């Protein structure tokens, strides 16, 4: 079993898009070998972070790598990184009152 077999199955049996195949190829480039052990997988994530990938980018690659690991029958799985939670700003109570109380001044 190899990277090429994995990509061929994804392409011809699962009919994934060209962009998905490109994404798999990019992610698989991070793997040091076709049969990595636990230490190699941890080193891979460290290399990703050292190269400047953000947790979100690492997690995207990790999803593809975990897909390959499942396909290859490996017992290993790479843990996803914790991503910062982005809390979007909301309206204050005063701003909500102004919005609800708004009355247009023009006649239709």
N, C-alpha and C positions, 0 to 999 in steps of 0.2 A: 504494500500500500504506500502510495506516495502523494505528494502535493498534486501532481498532475492527474492522478486517478481521481482524487477528491474533486478537483476542478472540472474534470470531464463528466463525472456523475452529476454534479450540480448543474452543468450546462445542458447536458443531453437528457438526463432522467428527471430533473426537477425544473428544467427550463427557466433557470434564473436569468435575469437580464445581464447585459454586458457590463453595466455599471456595478452590479453585485459581484460579478466575477473579478472585476478590477479591484473592488474592495477586499475580496478574499485574498487576492494575490498580494496586495499591499500589506495586509495584516500578517499573512504567512511569512513575509520577508523578515519579520521580527523573530521568528522561531529559529533557534540555532541548528535544529535537526528535525527530521521527520518523526522522531520518537523521543521527545524531550522528557527529562525526569523533573521532579518537583523543584530541585535546585535551579535547573535551567529555566524553568518557567518564572521563578522568582527573579532571577537575574534579568530575564527579558523585560519584566515590568520595571525594574530599576533602570535598565537602559533606556526605556521609553521616557521615563521621567527625567533622566539626565539629559536626554536629547531635547527636552523642552516641551514634551507633550503634556497637555493639561489632563486632569482626570477624565474629562468627558471624551477626549480623543483616545486615551488609553482604553476606556471602557468599550468604545466602538471596536477597536482592534481585538480586545479580549473576547467580545461576543463572537467574532468570526473565528478566533483561535479555539474557543471552547466548542464551536460547531465542528471544527476539524478534529479536535481531540475525541469528541463523541463518535464521530464517523470512523475514526481509526481504531476505536475500541479501547482507548486509553482510560485508565482509572483516574487520571488526573483532571483537575478542573482549576482554572485560574479564577481567583476571587476578584470580583469587580471592586474598583476603588470607590471610596466615598466621595460624592460630589457635593460641593457647597450648595445649600438650598438658597435660591434666589426668591426673596419675598418682594412682590411687586407693591409699590406704594398704593394706598387706597385713599378715598376721600375722607376728610374729617366730618364729624357730625354737623359742624357749621356749614361746610361746603355742600353737604347733602341737602340741608334746609334751603340754602340759596338756589340749588338746582330745582327742588320741588316747588319752591315759591316763585319761580321765574314766570313772568307773564309777558308775552311779546307786546310791544307798543304799537305795532302796525296792524291795520285792518285789512282783511282779505276781500 
